[in-house]
């Protein structure tokens, strides 16, 4: 609805078909539960497996998973062991236990509630601290707060650029920042035309490296990119977003659909963005190695865990102005917190219009700029924790356990059904 005259016709279709599509996954979970006998184990396993399928199938869309309800609870700690699918299993287990209690099967219900309750009690004692030491490097988060309908307006782009320049040049209230971070597509000029902007940024930064988002062009192809500028304004690292938003940044089968005038919302000469080659770690000097993520990529545990050499931090830039001033930006922030907790890594998260935040390796927000706020904040970088069990294994163990549990439930149901038929 940012450009309702052009794109508003798609809103009803998007709402209806997305809801139907997501509903099919939960329908499949309930169908699998019934086929496997309708027991508690089948129900828990089926929901874990369908949420896993939703995470990976057709590029994946793991937004608002069942387990995300636990992000703001001490149970977030257990994501470091089993990820968001493990949290989904705990929710399904607790829900089944409550249903058993309400169905007057108190023994089974209490047994099913015992594990989530015990893990909740243990989480507080087990959760490691991730407080930044007194000499921790300071990061400056810059939030220009550009409304989406003004972000690319030629009459306004200079205003937002100068706003970020002023925030970058502002004197620190404490130790000087070791790094300054601007959000996704922070400047309107593509990489090969942006050197004058880079020179202005370097002057404002006064010798401090700057990370920012912009577009990169190769012929007619465009990439949604992140770059690092050194003290002199030279580009020392480039990362191209590889997990693009379907229909937002590109259209599947776009070469065919373009004949009918159907293009991505980020349409340009290449009719949308092209995908980069994949995840890569970039160097940030004394800060160590960072895994860059752009917007939507922070939703996917497989993207955040896709590294050969473990980074020292996660670095996410985003433009959440698309969501407006409602729940979307907060949901996006919550998923970023989950990714940090899963990996045991701090995250620098900078958004165009909020919520920009420093997230520690436990998934806690240590400092932030609010949604719709304009400004900057200097905040210390929390330390990384040792690699978590989930960082080593990903979703494979919890998916394997769920598959075994569903298979055992089905076999038991088949035996009981067969026995009753013989009788």
C-alpha positions in Angstrom: 0.0 0.0 0.0 3.1 2.3 -0.1 2.2 2.9 -3.8 -1.5 1.9 -3.7 -2.2 3.3 -7.2 0.3 0.8 -8.7 0.3 -2.1 -6.3 -2.8 -1.9 -4.2 -4.7 -4.3 -6.5 -2.4 -7.1 -5.2 -3.2 -6.7 -1.5 -6.4 -8.8 -1.4 -4.8 -11.6 -3.4 -1.7 -11.5 -1.2 -3.7 -11.6 2.1 -6.0 -14.4 0.9 -3.5 -16.6 -0.8 -0.8 -16.2 1.8 -3.3 -17.1 4.6 -4.5 -20.1 2.6 -1.0 -21.2 1.9 0.2 -21.0 5.4 -3.0 -22.7 6.7 -2.2 -25.7 4.5 0.9 -26.4 6.6 -1.1 -26.5 9.8 -3.8 -28.5 8.1 -1.1 -31.0 7.0 0.1 -31.2 10.6 -3.4 -32.1 11.9 -4.0 -34.6 9.0 -0.6 -36.3 9.8 -1.6 -36.4 13.5 -4.9 -38.1 12.7 -3.2 -40.6 10.3 -0.7 -41.5 13.1 -3.5 -42.1 15.7 -4.2 -38.7 17.1 -1.9 -39.1 20.1 0.1 -36.4 21.9 3.4 -37.6 20.3 2.0 -37.5 16.8 0.6 -34.0 17.4 3.9 -32.7 18.7 6.0 -34.3 16.0 3.7 -33.3 13.2 3.8 -29.6 14.1 7.6 -29.6 14.4 7.8 -31.2 10.9 5.4 -28.9 9.2 7.0 -25.9 10.7 10.3 -27.2 9.4 8.8 -27.7 6.0 7.5 -24.1 6.2 11.0 -23.0 7.0 12.6 -24.6 3.9 9.9 -25.3 1.2 9.7 -23.0 -1.8 12.5 -20.7 -0.5 10.8 -20.8 3.0 8.6 -18.5 5.0 9.2 -19.2 8.7 7.5 -16.0 9.9 5.4 -16.2 13.1 6.2 -19.8 13.8 4.6 -21.5 16.8 7.8 -21.4 18.8 8.2 -17.7 18.4 5.7 -17.2 21.2 8.6 -18.1 23.6 11.1 -15.4 22.4 10.2 -13.1 25.3 10.5 -15.8 27.9 13.4 -17.5 29.7 12.7 -20.5 27.4 14.5 -18.6 24.6 17.7 -20.1 26.1 16.7 -23.6 24.7 16.9 -22.2 21.1 20.7 -22.5 21.6 20.1 -26.3 21.8 17.2 -27.0 19.3 16.5 -23.7 17.5 13.0 -22.4 16.8 11.7 -25.9 16.0 12.7 -26.9 19.6 10.6 -24.0 20.9 7.7 -25.1 18.7 8.0 -28.6 20.3 7.8 -27.1 23.8 4.7 -25.1 22.8 3.0 -28.1 21.3 3.9 -30.2 24.3 2.5 -27.7 26.8 -0.7 -27.3 24.7 -1.2 -31.0 24.6 -0.6 -31.3 28.3 -3.2 -28.6 29.0 -5.7 -30.4 26.7 -5.1 -33.6 28.6 -5.8 -31.9 31.9 -9.0 -30.3 30.6 -10.0 -33.8 29.3 -9.6 -35.2 32.8 -6.5 -37.1 31.9 -4.5 -35.5 34.7 -1.7 -38.1 34.8 -0.9 -37.7 31.1 -1.4 -33.9 31.2 0.9 -33.4 34.1 3.6 -35.6 32.5 3.5 -33.6 29.3 3.6 -30.3 31.2 6.5 -31.4 33.4 9.3 -31.0 30.8 8.4 -27.5 29.6 8.0 -26.4 33.2 11.3 -28.0 34.2 13.1 -26.4 31.3 11.5 -23.0 32.2 12.8 -23.3 35.7 16.3 -24.3 34.6 16.7 -21.7 31.9 17.4 -18.8 34.3 20.2 -20.7 36.0 21.7 -22.0 32.8 21.6 -18.9 30.6 25.1 -17.5 30.4 25.8 -13.8 30.8 26.9 -11.9 27.7 27.6 -8.4 29.2 30.0 -6.2 27.3 33.2 -5.6 29.3 34.2 -2.0 30.1 36.7 -1.9 27.2 34.3 -3.3 24.6 34.4 -1.6 21.2 31.6 0.9 20.7 29.3 0.8 17.6 27.2 3.7 16.4 23.8 2.8 15.0 22.3 5.4 12.6 18.6 5.5 12.0 17.4 8.1 9.4 13.7 7.3 9.7 12.8 7.7 6.0 9.1 6.8 5.3 8.9 4.3 2.4 6.8 6.7 0.2 9.5 9.3 0.5 12.7 7.1 0.6 13.2 7.2 -3.2 11.6 10.6 -3.8 14.3 12.8 -5.6 13.1 15.8 -3.7 13.7 14.0 -0.3 16.7 11.7 -0.8 19.2 14.5 -0.1 17.4 15.2 3.2 17.8 11.7 4.4 21.5 11.5 3.2 22.4 14.7 5.0 20.6 13.4 8.1 22.8 10.4 8.2 25.9 12.5 7.5 25.0 14.7 10.5 24.4 11.6 12.8 27.7 10.2 11.6 29.6 13.4 12.4 28.0 14.0 15.8 30.6 14.0 18.6 30.4 10.9 20.9 29.2 11.2 24.4 31.7 8.6 25.5 34.4 6.5 23.8 34.7 7.0 20.0 32.9 4.4 17.9 35.0 1.7 16.3 32.4 1.3 13.6 29.4 3.3 12.2 26.5 1.4 10.6 23.8 2.8 8.3 20.7 0.8 7.2 19.7 -1.1 4.1 19.7 0.9 0.9 20.8 3.9 2.9 21.8 5.9 -0.1 20.0 6.1 -3.5 23.1 6.0 -5.7 24.4 2.6 -7.1 27.9 1.6 -6.1 29.6 2.6 -9.3 28.2 6.2 -9.1 28.5 6.7 -5.3 32.2 7.8 -4.8 31.3 11.4 -4.1 28.9 10.2 -1.4 31.6 7.9 0.0 34.0 10.8 0.2 31.4 12.8 2.2 30.7 9.8 4.5 34.4 9.3 5.2 34.8 13.0 6.0 31.9 12.9 8.4 33.1 9.7 10.0 36.5 11.2 10.7 38.6 8.1 10.2 36.0 5.6 11.5 35.0 2.7 9.1 31.3 2.8 8.0 29.1 -0.1 6.9 26.0 0.8 4.8 23.5 -0.6 2.3 23.1 0.4 -1.3 22.3 -1.0 -4.7 25.0 -2.5 -6.9 24.7 -2.7 -10.7 26.2 -5.0 -13.3 24.8 -4.3 -16.7 21.0 -4.5 -16.3 21.2 -6.6 -13.2 20.9 -5.0 -9.8 21.9 -6.3 -6.4 20.8 -5.4 -2.9 24.2 -5.0 -1.3 26.2 -4.1 1.9 29.6 -2.5 1.8 32.3 -1.5 4.2 34.1 1.8 3.7 37.6 2.4 5.2 38.8 5.6 6.7 39.5 7.1 3.3 36.2 6.2 1.7 37.4 3.2 -0.2 35.2 0.1 -0.5 37.0 -2.8 1.3 34.2 -5.4 1.4 31.0 -6.1 -0.6 28.2 -8.5 0.2 25.2 -9.1 -2.2 22.0 -10.3 -0.7 21.3 -13.9 -1.8 18.0 -14.8 -0.2 15.6 -12.4 -1.9 11.9 -11.7 -1.1 9.7 -13.4 -3.6 7.4 -10.9 -5.5 8.9 -8.1 -3.4 12.5 -8.1 -4.8 12.0 -10.6 -7.6 9.2 -12.6 -9.3 9.6 -16.3 -9.7 9.7 -17.2 -13.4 10.1 -13.5 -13.9 11.3 -13.7 -17.6 8.0 -15.3 -18.5 5.7 -13.2 -16.3 7.3 -9.9 -17.4 5.6 -10.4 -20.7 2.3 -9.7 -18.8 3.8 -6.7 -17.0 4.3 -8.5 -13.7 7.5 -7.4 -12.0 9.0 -7.3 -8.6 8.1 -4.4 -6.3 11.7 -3.4 -6.4 11.6 -3.3 -10.2 14.4 -1.8 -12.2 16.2 -2.4 -15.5 16.6 -6.1 -14.5 13.0 -6.2 -13.4 13.9 -6.8 -9.7 17.1 -7.8 -7.9 19.4 -10.6 -8.7 20.6 -13.0 -6.0 24.2 -12.9 -4.8 26.4 -16.0 -4.7 25.6 -16.8 -1.1 26.6 -16.2 2.5 30.1 -14.9 3.2 32.0 -13.5 6.2 33.6 -10.1 6.0 36.4 -8.6 8.1 35.8 -5.6 10.3 39.4 -5.1 11.5 39.8 -5.2 15.2 36.1 -6.1 15.7 36.7 -9.5 14.0 34.7 -11.3 11.4 31.0 -10.5 10.7 28.3 -12.4 8.9 26.3 -9.8 6.9 22.6 -10.2 6.6 20.2 -8.0 4.7 16.6 -7.7 5.9 14.7 -10.9 5.1 17.8 -13.1 5.5 17.7 -12.7 9.3 14.4 -14.6 9.3 16.1 -17.9 8.1 18.1 -20.0 10.6 19.8 -21.7 7.6 21.1 -18.4 6.3 22.4 -17.2 9.7 24.2 -20.6 10.2 25.6 -20.8 6.7 29.3 -20.1 7.4 32.4 -22.2 7.1 34.4 -20.2 9.6 32.4 -19.1 12.7 32.1 -15.3 12.8 32.5 -13.1 15.8 29.2 -11.2 15.3 26.1 -11.0 13.1 25.6 -7.7 11.2 22.0 -7.1 9.9 20.8 -4.0 8.0 17.2 -3.6 7.1 14.5 -1.3 5.8 11.4 -2.0 7.9 9.5 1.0 6.6 7.6 -1.4 4.4 5.8 -2.7 7.5 4.5 0.6 8.6 4.0 1.4 12.3 2.3 -1.8 13.4 3.5 -5.3 14.5 5.8 -6.2 11.5 8.9 -4.4 12.7 8.6 -5.9 16.2 8.1 -9.4 14.8 11.2 -8.9 12.6 13.2 -7.7 15.6 12.1 -10.7 17.7 13.3 -13.1 15.0 16.7 -11.3 15.0 16.9 -11.9 18.7 16.1 -15.6 18.1 18.9 -15.9 15.6 21.4 -14.5 18.1 20.3 -16.9 20.8 20.5 -19.8 18.4 24.1 -19.0 17.4 25.4 -17.5 20.6 26.5 -14.4 18.7 25.8 -10.7 19.2 24.0 -8.9 16.5 24.3 -5.3 15.3 20.9 -4.6 13.8 20.3 -1.2 12.0 17.0 -0.3 10.5 15.9 2.6 8.3 13.0 3.4 10.6 13.3 1.1 13.6 13.8 -0.9 15.5 17.6 -0.5 15.4 19.2 -2.5 18.2 22.3 -4.0 19.8 21.4 -7.6 20.6 23.6 -9.8 22.8 24.5 -13.4 22.4 21.6 -14.5 24.6 19.1 -12.7 22.3 18.5 -9.7 24.7 18.3 -6.2 23.4 21.0 -4.1 25.1 20.2 -0.8 23.5 17.8 0.4 20.8 16.3 3.2 18.8 12.5 3.0 18.8 10.2 2.4 15.8 9.7 5.7 14.0 12.6 7.3 15.9 15.2 9.5 14.2 18.7 9.6 15.6 21.8 7.6 16.5 23.1 5.7 19.5 26.5 4.6 20.6 26.5 1.2 22.3 29.2 -1.3 23.3 29.4 -4.6 21.3 28.6 -7.6 23.6 31.0 -10.6 23.4 30.3 -13.8 21.6 29.6 -17.0 23.5 31.1 -20.4 22.6 29.5 -22.1 19.7 26.1 -23.4 20.8 24.9 -27.0 20.1 22.4 -25.6 17.6 25.2 -23.7 15.8 27.0 -27.0 15.3 24.1 -29.1 14.2 21.3 -26.9 12.9 17.8 -28.3 12.6 18.8 -31.9 11.7 18.5 -33.5 15.2 15.1 -32.1 16.1 13.7 -33.0 12.7 15.1 -36.5 13.0 13.6 -36.9 16.5 10.2 -35.7 15.2 10.3 -38.1 12.2 11.1 -41.0 14.5 8.3 -40.0 16.9 5.8 -39.7 14.2 6.8 -43.0 12.7 6.5 -44.8 16.1 3.1 -43.2 16.6 1.9 -44.4 13.3 3.3 -48.0 13.8 1.6 -48.2 17.3 -1.6 -46.9 15.9 -1.4 -49.4 13.0 -0.8 -52.3 15.4 -3.7 -51.3 17.7 -6.0 -50.8 14.7 -5.1 -54.2 13.2 -5.6 -55.9 16.6 -9.1 -54.4 17.0 -10.1 -55.5 13.5 -9.0 -59.1 14.2 -11.0 -59.1 17.4 
